């Protein structure tokens, strides 16, 4: 019994120390400050942080009695980056099959914490996880929010997919397919309504669907539309009734347009979006989350390794080859973009390489930073607390040596990371 009291006392002391550190006033002296992406950067600014939030932004280098000064006078300071498409529980590679059989769910959760920290240390303070073992991801989300473990802020999806579709089990013997099939798999509009409600009941912040086939489904079923219009309509309506947004994985234009007509809030990948899709993007206000790094990753793996099945390899090369060029067309057409990588396909912690690929496709550095801050915050309905360095918002702040407005590759070497006023990297 005494040991239990000792553990409780240590936990209470730890929480007290943590709260004391958070309550401490911090002042960042920023040589260059991009407080609001899309607007000009300012020089010689002071950002005052109290209780994890921004309490003031002042011209010049100010001090306060008792405040901790963070010297970033030689740095470019901006809001924390946000990645709207990650999978923290895994990472694509030749050992995936054996890990699925040998790694316990508990150990997989520990690995998620590791991937989350790599992501946070890369400057991504908020992520939208759009597909994993949901209960384990909800637990990690909540543990981070409670302050029990460190990691990025997580907006966690519950998945809904059709039998045999991209979200269903593939590539294993039928006994395992039967065992691994979940209540989130549905057929027909009313069953998909049930699956959506089930996902929300068990903790989903948003609903993720797969309106088309996918590259990593181990079946030669293509990347065209797979969910029917009535199924899409029911998922979006059921989610709306419970205050949840819907994100749709979609490659071919038929599935993109169908999902947009149903009212989804974002299209993930959007590889073959064309004029009809552009029209519906603009009509609905939905975001494109491009995940160019995923296309680049699977194409390289398909060409240089032998662990992919023939069905996956063919799709990987075709889609990976086409992604960047088609994203350039969508950007030029004026489609709204929110930053997303599909990390878990690509390596965690390399999230900023997406920005390099977006820039190579013709997107300006400032527009890229807007996608990873203001647009991402809007997509997750958190614009009041995230996305800019303004009074009243969460103190999610990063810094680089050079300006990413001059060289977007600076994002690949973030030197300072703060989330909710706590410094993780300096």
C-alpha positions as semicolon CSV with decimal commas, in nm:
position;residue;x (nm);y (nm);z (nm)
1;X;0,000;0,000;0,000
2;X;0,287;0,234;0,085
3;X;0,429;0,189;-0,266
4;X;0,095;0,295;-0,415
5;X;0,100;0,616;-0,209
6;X;0,457;0,676;-0,321
7;X;0,360;0,634;-0,688
8;X;0,067;0,871;-0,641
9;X;0,290;1,129;-0,474
10;X;0,544;1,111;-0,755
11;X;0,269;1,149;-1,017
12;X;0,126;1,451;-0,832
13;X;0,470;1,611;-0,804
14;X;0,537;1,551;-1,174
15;X;0,204;1,708;-1,269
16;X;0,278;2,005;-1,042
17;X;0,620;2,060;-1,200
18;X;0,467;2,032;-1,548
19;X;0,193;2,288;-1,466
20;X;0,452;2,522;-1,312
21;X;0,660;2,507;-1,629
22;X;0,355;2,574;-1,841
23;X;0,248;2,870;-1,625
24;X;0,592;3,034;-1,658
25;X;0,590;3,340;-1,884
26;X;0,808;3,293;-2,191
27;X;0,906;3,557;-2,444
28;X;1,039;3,462;-2,787
29;X;1,265;3,720;-2,948
30;X;1,208;3,649;-3,318
31;X;1,447;3,790;-3,577
32;X;1,186;3,722;-3,846
33;X;0,827;3,634;-3,758
34;X;0,567;3,496;-3,997
35;X;0,278;3,543;-3,757
36;X;0,008;3,500;-4,021
37;X;0,109;3,293;-4,325
38;X;-0,004;3,471;-4,638
39;X;0,098;3,808;-4,496
40;X;0,453;3,956;-4,493
41;X;0,700;3,839;-4,231
42;X;0,789;4,093;-3,964
43;X;1,132;4,170;-3,818
44;X;1,244;4,200;-3,456
45;X;0,928;4,083;-3,281
46;X;0,850;3,958;-2,932
47;X;0,596;3,680;-2,878
48;X;0,474;3,661;-2,517
49;X;0,346;3,323;-2,398
50;X;0,152;3,261;-2,077
51;X;-0,026;2,942;-1,970
52;X;0,051;2,782;-2,306
53;X;-0,116;3,057;-2,507
54;X;0,001;3,367;-2,689
55;X;-0,076;3,672;-2,476
56;X;0,094;3,939;-2,688
57;X;0,291;3,998;-3,007
58;X;0,498;4,317;-2,991
59;X;0,739;4,500;-3,218
60;X;1,093;4,508;-3,081
61;X;1,261;4,289;-2,822
62;X;1,071;4,317;-2,494
63;X;1,141;4,170;-2,151
64;X;0,935;4,115;-1,835
65;X;1,047;4,053;-1,480
66;X;1,067;3,680;-1,420
67;X;1,001;3,588;-1,784
68;X;1,212;3,329;-1,963
69;X;1,367;3,477;-2,278
70;X;1,400;3,249;-2,579
71;X;1,655;3,395;-2,817
72;X;1,554;3,331;-3,179
73;X;1,692;3,660;-3,311
74;X;1,883;3,475;-3,585
75;X;1,588;3,254;-3,680
76;X;1,272;3,249;-3,890
77;X;0,976;3,192;-3,656
78;X;0,633;3,070;-3,766
79;X;0,329;2,872;-3,647
80;X;0,366;2,499;-3,589
81;X;0,307;2,293;-3,902
82;X;0,008;2,061;-3,940
83;X;-0,015;1,736;-4,136
84;X;-0,368;1,637;-4,234
85;X;-0,293;1,279;-4,341
86;X;-0,079;1,049;-4,128
87;X;-0,085;0,689;-4,006
88;X;0,118;0,692;-3,683
89;X;0,091;0,321;-3,603
90;X;0,295;0,188;-3,892
91;X;0,550;0,248;-4,165
92;X;0,553;0,082;-4,506
93;X;0,828;-0,173;-4,562
94;X;0,915;-0,535;-4,638
95;X;0,860;-0,648;-4,277
96;X;0,497;-0,532;-4,254
97;X;0,348;-0,882;-4,289
98;X;0,567;-1,038;-4,022
99;X;0,521;-0,743;-3,788
100;X;0,143;-0,774;-3,820
101;X;0,169;-1,134;-3,698
102;X;0,437;-1,090;-3,433
103;X;0,392;-0,742;-3,289
104;X;0,135;-0,711;-3,011
105;X;-0,120;-0,432;-3,015
106;X;0,041;-0,298;-2,699
107;X;0,386;-0,280;-2,859
108;X;0,233;-0,125;-3,170
109;X;0,096;0,150;-2,946
110;X;0,444;0,213;-2,810
111;X;0,567;0,242;-3,168
112;X;0,294;0,499;-3,233
113;X;0,435;0,716;-2,954
114;X;0,779;0,688;-3,117
115;X;0,641;0,790;-3,457
116;X;0,447;1,073;-3,299
117;X;0,759;1,216;-3,136
118;X;0,952;1,197;-3,464
119;X;0,668;1,392;-3,622
120;X;0,660;1,652;-3,346
121;X;1,036;1,699;-3,353
122;X;1,012;1,760;-3,728
123;X;0,797;2,065;-3,653
124;X;0,449;1,918;-3,698
125;X;0,260;2,006;-3,383
126;X;-0,083;1,885;-3,503
127;X;-0,174;1,585;-3,717
128;X;-0,490;1,424;-3,848
129;X;-0,451;1,046;-3,821
130;X;-0,677;0,895;-4,086
131;X;-0,644;0,520;-4,045
132;X;-0,513;0,287;-3,776
133;X;-0,636;0,058;-3,501
134;X;-0,887;0,318;-3,384
135;X;-0,902;0,243;-3,012
136;X;-0,526;0,255;-2,979
137;X;-0,510;0,585;-3,168
138;X;-0,790;0,735;-2,961
139;X;-0,599;0,630;-2,649
140;X;-0,280;0,799;-2,775
141;X;-0,476;1,110;-2,868
142;X;-0,626;1,129;-2,521
143;X;-0,302;1,049;-2,339
144;X;-0,129;1,336;-2,521
145;X;-0,419;1,569;-2,438
146;X;-0,399;1,467;-2,071
147;X;-0,024;1,531;-2,069
148;X;0,062;1,171;-1,983
149;X;0,286;1,129;-2,289
150;X;0,435;1,374;-2,537
151;X;0,343;1,396;-2,901
152;X;0,165;1,606;-3,160
153;X;-0,197;1,705;-3,114
154;X;-0,398;1,426;-3,281
155;X;-0,730;1,451;-3,463
156;X;-0,820;1,083;-3,502
157;X;-1,044;0,930;-3,767
158;X;-1,272;0,633;-3,754
159;X;-1,273;0,447;-4,084
160;X;-1,576;0,329;-4,282
161;X;-1,533;0,117;-4,594
162;X;-1,713;-0,135;-4,812
163;X;-1,654;-0,508;-4,839
164;X;-1,355;-0,568;-5,064
165;X;-1,276;-0,198;-5,086
166;X;-0,953;-0,018;-5,002
167;X;-1,035;-0,003;-4,629
168;X;-1,104;-0,377;-4,608
169;X;-0,851;-0,652;-4,534
170;X;-0,644;-0,776;-4,828
171;X;-0,341;-0,989;-4,904
172;X;-0,398;-1,261;-4,641
173;X;-0,566;-1,600;-4,636
174;X;-0,943;-1,608;-4,603
175;X;-0,942;-1,724;-4,240
176;X;-0,753;-1,409;-4,144
177;X;-0,980;-1,193;-4,359
178;X;-1,280;-1,329;-4,170
179;X;-1,112;-1,272;-3,836
180;X;-0,984;-0,919;-3,912
181;X;-1,298;-0,780;-4,077
182;X;-1,450;-0,516;-3,848
183;X;-1,789;-0,357;-3,784
184;X;-1,664;-0,057;-3,979
185;X;-1,700;-0,250;-4,305
186;X;-2,043;-0,201;-4,462
187;X;-2,256;-0,267;-4,771
188;X;-2,549;-0,057;-4,886
189;X;-2,663;0,282;-4,758
190;X;-2,822;0,180;-4,428
191;X;-2,539;-0,050;-4,330
192;X;-2,293;0,233;-4,402
193;X;-2,508;0,460;-4,186
194;X;-2,468;0,205;-3,906
195;X;-2,090;0,180;-3,959
196;X;-2,056;0,558;-3,945
197;X;-2,248;0,579;-3,620
198;X;-2,039;0,293;-3,483
199;X;-1,715;0,479;-3,561
200;X;-1,838;0,794;-3,390
201;X;-1,973;0,602;-3,091
202;X;-1,628;0,462;-3,022
203;X;-1,440;0,791;-3,039
204;X;-1,386;0,916;-3,396
205;X;-1,313;1,289;-3,435
206;X;-1,393;1,254;-3,804
207;X;-1,494;0,978;-4,044
208;X;-1,259;0,850;-4,314
209;X;-1,404;0,672;-4,617
210;X;-1,254;0,524;-4,932
211;X;-1,469;0,619;-5,229
212;X;-1,220;0,463;-5,473
213;X;-0,976;0,177;-5,480
214;X;-0,625;0,226;-5,345
215;X;-0,266;0,155;-5,436
216;X;-0,182;-0,061;-5,133
217;X;-0,488;-0,284;-5,154
218;X;-0,350;-0,625;-5,249
219;X;-0,615;-0,684;-5,516
220;X;-0,616;-0,587;-5,882
221;X;-0,936;-0,386;-5,837
222;X;-0,809;-0,056;-5,976
223;X;-0,828;0,296;-5,836
224;X;-1,170;0,397;-5,969
225;X;-1,495;0,454;-5,779
226;X;-1,603;0,171;-5,549
227;X;-1,848;0,315;-5,296
228;X;-2,190;0,383;-5,446
229;X;-2,355;0,723;-5,433
230;X;-2,623;0,615;-5,186
231;X;-2,355;0,476;-4,953
232;X;-2,156;0,800;-4,972
233;X;-2,466;1,010;-4,908
234;X;-2,558;0,809;-4,598
235;X;-2,208;0,825;-4,448
236;X;-2,186;1,202;-4,488
237;X;-2,539;1,258;-4,355
238;X;-2,489;1,030;-4,054
239;X;-2,160;1,204;-3,972
240;X;-2,317;1,548;-4,012
241;X;-2,598;1,457;-3,772
242;X;-2,334;1,389;-3,507
243;X;-2,115;1,690;-3,582
244;X;-1,835;1,511;-3,764
245;X;-1,659;1,590;-4,089
246;X;-1,580;1,329;-4,353
247;X;-1,254;1,276;-4,541
248;X;-1,248;1,060;-4,852
249;X;-0,956;0,870;-4,997
250;X;-1,003;0,904;-5,374
251;X;-0,778;0,865;-5,680
252;X;-0,987;0,858;-5,999
253;X;-1,211;1,149;-6,091
254;X;-1,536;0,950;-6,083
255;X;-1,488;0,868;-5,715
256;X;-1,362;1,219;-5,637
257;X;-1,670;1,381;-5,790
258;X;-1,908;1,134;-5,621
259;X;-1,753;1,204;-5,280
260;X;-1,767;1,580;-5,335
261;X;-2,130;1,561;-5,443
262;X;-2,206;1,372;-5,122
263;X;-2,053;1,658;-4,923
264;X;-1,717;1,534;-4,794
265;X;-1,487;1,798;-4,650
266;X;-1,160;1,676;-4,799
267;X;-1,031;1,454;-5,073
268;X;-0,718;1,259;-4,984
269;X;-0,471;1,211;-5,272
270;X;-0,703;1,330;-5,552
271;X;-0,455;1,196;-5,807
272;X;-0,670;1,214;-6,120
273;X;-0,887;1,516;-6,040
274;X;-0,994;1,699;-6,355
275;X;-1,221;1,985;-6,463
276;X;-1,540;1,826;-6,326
277;X;-1,374;1,766;-5,990
278;X;-1,233;2,121;-5,983
279;X;-1,587;2,253;-6,028
280;X;-1,713;2,050;-5,732
281;X;-1,414;2,141;-5,513
282;X;-1,499;2,506;-5,563
283;X;-1,874;2,456;-5,524
284;X;-1,843;2,267;-5,194
285;X;-1,534;2,438;-5,049
286;X;-1,369;2,101;-4,987
287;X;-0,993;2,072;-4,953
288;X;-0,751;1,862;-5,154
289;X;-0,493;1,684;-4,935
290;X;-0,236;1,585;-5,201
291;X;0,010;1,340;-5,028
292;X;0,273;1,372;-5,302
293;X;0,540;1,214;-5,083
294;X;0,331;0,895;-5,066
295;X;0,324;0,869;-5,444
296;X;0,696;0,935;-5,462
297;X;0,763;0,673;-5,192
298;X;0,558;0,387;-5,337
299;X;0,691;0,449;-5,688
300;X;1,051;0,428;-5,566
301;X;0,979;0,117;-5,358
302;X;0,804;-0,053;-5,650
303;X;1,097;0,015;-5,881
304;X;1,380;-0,065;-5,639
305;X;1,249;-0,348;-5,415
306;X;1,065;-0,677;-5,451
307;X;0,834;-0,696;-5,148
308;X;0,526;-0,557;-5,324
309;X;0,281;-0,791;-5,497
310;X;0,235;-0,747;-5,875
311;X;-0,106;-0,584;-5,822
312;X;0,033;-0,325;-5,579
313;X;0,350;-0,264;-5,780
314;X;0,159;-0,181;-6,099
315;X;-0,067;0,068;-5,920
316;X;0,225;0,220;-5,729
317;X;0,423;0,297;-6,042
318;X;0,126;0,439;-6,231
319;X;-0,017;0,654;-5,952
320;X;0,322;0,758;-5,815
321;X;0,429;0,874;-6,159
322;X;0,115;1,081;-6,216
323;X;0,060;1,248;-5,879
324;X;0,284;1,555;-5,894
325;X;0,187;1,666;-6,243
326;X;-0,184;1,635;-6,171
327;X;-0,145;1,822;-5,842
328;X;0,011;2,108;-6,037
329;X;-0,302;2,127;-6,254
330;X;-0,533;2,131;-5,950
331;X;-0,328;2,408;-5,786
332;X;-0,337;2,618;-6,102
333;X;-0,712;2,561;-6,124
334;X;-0,755;2,723;-5,782
335;X;-0,847;2,416;-5,575
336;X;-0,805;2,475;-5,200
337;X;-0,521;2,267;-5,056
338;X;-0,450;2,144;-4,704
339;X;-0,110;1,993;-4,629
340;X;-0,092;1,615;-4,594
341;X;0,171;1,347;-4,647
342;X;0,033;0,998;-4,583
343;X;0,327;0,947;-4,346
344;X;0,330;0,583;-4,253
345;X;0,358;0,516;-4,624
346;X;0,654;0,756;-4,624
347;X;0,883;0,760;-4,320
348;X;0,764;0,946;-4,011
349;X;0,966;1,259;-3,943
350;X;1,020;1,333;-4,313
351;X;0,684;1,511;-4,340
352;X;0,845;1,833;-4,467
353;X;0,957;1,665;-4,791
354;X;0,596;1,702;-4,906
355;X;0,662;2,077;-4,917
356;X;0,962;2,024;-5,143
357;X;0,752;1,819;-5,386
358;X;0,469;2,074;-5,378
359;X;0,721;2,346;-5,460
360;X;0,864;2,141;-5,747
361;X;0,506;2,112;-5,879
362;X;0,483;2,492;-5,894
363;X;0,328;2,593;-5,559
364;X;0,491;2,901;-5,406
365;X;0,660;2,871;-5,064
366;X;0,409;3,109;-4,906
367;X;0,114;2,914;-5,042
368;X;0,270;2,593;-4,907
369;X;0,302;2,744;-4,559
370;X;-0,063;2,854;-4,576
371;X;-0,169;2,496;-4,657
372;X;0,019;2,365;-4,351
373;X;-0,115;2,626;-4,108
374;X;-0,423;2,834;-4,187
375;X;-0,587;2,587;-4,428
376;X;-0,514;2,286;-4,209
377;X;-0,659;2,461;-3,904
378;X;-0,972;2,542;-4,102
379;X;-1,009;2,182;-4,219
380;X;-1,010;2,052;-3,861
381;X;-1,232;2,341;-3,740
382;X;-0,961;2,478;-3,510
383;X;-0,894;2,818;-3,668
384;X;-0,977;2,995;-3,341
385;X;-0,691;2,825;-3,160
386;X;-0,434;2,718;-3,423
387;X;-0,274;2,820;-3,752
388;X;-0,132;3,165;-3,671
389;X;0,072;3,338;-3,401
390;X;-0,192;3,572;-3,264
391;X;-0,321;3,668;-2,922
392;X;-0,535;3,400;-2,761
393;X;-0,413;3,111;-2,975
394;X;-0,221;2,805;-2,864
395;X;0,154;2,863;-2,854
396;X;0,245;2,615;-3,127
397;X;0,561;2,772;-3,269
398;X;0,860;2,649;-3,471
399;X;1,176;2,810;-3,603
400;X;1,433;2,747;-3,876
401;X;1,776;2,899;-3,937
402;X;1,685;3,032;-4,280
403;X;1,362;3,148;-4,433
404;X;1,148;2,878;-4,600
405;X;1,006;3,161;-4,810
406;X;1,346;3,176;-4,978
407;X;1,416;2,802;-4,972
408;X;1,134;2,566;-4,881
409;X;1,393;2,299;-4,792
410;X;1,451;2,488;-4,466
411;X;1,141;2,309;-4,335
412;X;1,335;1,982;-4,346
413;X;1,565;2,111;-4,070
414;X;1,345;2,265;-3,801
415;X;1,558;2,385;-3,511
416;X;1,301;2,490;-3,252
417;X;0,968;2,330;-3,162
418;X;0,714;2,452;-2,908
419;X;0,367;2,304;-2,858
420;X;0,115;2,464;-2,624
421;X;0,396;2,667;-2,467
422;X;0,619;2,368;-2,392
423;X;0,959;2,357;-2,563
424;X;1,044;2,022;-2,722
425;X;1,341;2,119;-2,936
426;X;1,582;2,410;-2,923
